[in-house]
Amino acid sequence: MRLLLVSDTHLPKRARELPAPLLAEVPRADVVVHAGDWVDTATLDLLESRSRRLVGVYGNNDGPGLRARLPEVARADLGGLHLGVVHETGDARGRERRCAARFPDLDVLVFGHSHIPWDTTADTGLRLLNPGSPTDRRRQPYCTYMTAAVTRGRLADVVLHRLPRR
């Protein structure tokens, strides 16, 4: 099972549209995961219409329209892998410990908010992934997203993709 992980699209404030390389990944993915800060409902509509399955949450910049359609925390069983999605996880210091305590039943937690790619594993085995942002790199050298695979109930082949500078 192929996953596409994205967060913090911030359309149309940070970009007019999603980058073409990211959109090209959508039909290749069995599951598209979006960790919030969509900003506009058109992006949600677009990904819903093009995705086989979409798992998403709202972020702190998402208004009532998105909050009415998306949860704050989403969970999905993906071939035996217990995946969770949330926008904010708090300060980087202590993140693994806090998230492992908050989500003891998960194998993987995808989050956003910082626009900073993140890939660590808590002592409990919880894998934490932040795909960064495909539209707003902030202090990062590149805009980014991630792909991964689920094989026999385990996460594999996690790749951080750098997008060309606009």
Secondary structure, 3 states (H helix, E strand, C coil): CEEEEECCCCCCCCCCCCCHHHHHHHHHCCEEEECCCCCCHHHHHHHHHHCCCEEECCCCCCCHHHHHHCCCEEEEEECCEEEEEECCCCCCCCHHHHHHHHCCCCCEEECCCCCCCEEEECCCCCEEEECCCCCCCCCCCCCEEEEEEEECCEEEEEEEEECCCC
